[in-house]
Amino acid sequence: MKKLALILAAVLGMSGIVATTVDAISINIGIGDQPYYVHGPGYWANGVYWVWVPGHWGPHHRVWIHGHYVRR
């Protein structure tokens, strides 16, 4: 009986039916706040010139303000 159990365990181990634990590594690389404009750094729309303002730290360097367009 013991021999049968060992053979069964070996077969299951080789076939991959028995779940194994795998250490997975996750790597994230952040480049920063890249401009996502489609018109370029500035463009005219309805008589108003819009300019891209890049991302920057807000008050007391606690909040990141993402880049956005402003009227000029």
C-alpha positions in Angstrom: 0.0 0.0 0.0 2.9 2.3 0.9 4.6 1.5 -2.4 1.4 2.3 -4.4 1.0 5.7 -2.6 4.7 6.6 -3.4 4.2 5.7 -7.1 1.0 7.7 -7.2 2.7 10.7 -5.6 5.6 10.5 -8.1 3.3 10.3 -11.1 1.2 13.2 -9.9 4.3 15.2 -9.2 5.7 14.6 -12.7 2.4 15.3 -14.4 2.1 18.8 -12.9 -1.3 18.1 -11.3 0.0 18.9 -7.9 0.1 22.6 -7.4 3.5 24.1 -6.7 4.3 27.6 -5.3 6.3 30.0 -7.5 7.9 33.2 -6.3 6.8 35.9 -8.8 8.6 39.2 -9.1 6.9 42.3 -10.3 8.9 45.3 -11.7 7.3 48.7 -12.3 9.3 51.5 -13.9 7.9 55.0 -13.6 9.2 57.6 -16.0 7.3 60.4 -14.5 4.6 62.7 -15.8 4.9 62.5 -19.5 2.9 65.0 -21.6 -0.1 63.3 -23.2 -0.9 66.1 -25.5 -2.0 65.4 -29.0 -1.7 68.9 -30.4 1.9 69.6 -29.3 3.0 71.9 -26.5 0.7 74.7 -27.7 -2.2 75.2 -30.1 -4.9 77.6 -31.1 -8.6 76.7 -30.5 -11.5 79.1 -31.0 -9.2 82.2 -30.9 -7.5 81.1 -27.7 -3.9 79.8 -27.5 -3.6 76.8 -25.1 -0.2 75.9 -23.6 0.9 72.7 -22.0 2.0 73.1 -18.3 4.1 70.1 -17.2 3.4 68.2 -14.0 4.7 69.7 -10.7 4.5 69.3 -7.0 1.7 71.1 -5.2 1.7 72.9 -1.9 4.4 71.7 0.5 5.5 69.0 -2.0 2.7 66.6 -0.8 0.5 66.4 -3.9 1.6 65.8 -7.5 -0.4 67.9 -10.0 -0.4 66.3 -13.4 0.3 68.2 -16.6 -2.5 70.1 -18.2 -3.4 72.8 -20.7 -4.0 76.4 -19.7 -5.2 79.4 -21.6 -2.7 82.0 -22.6 
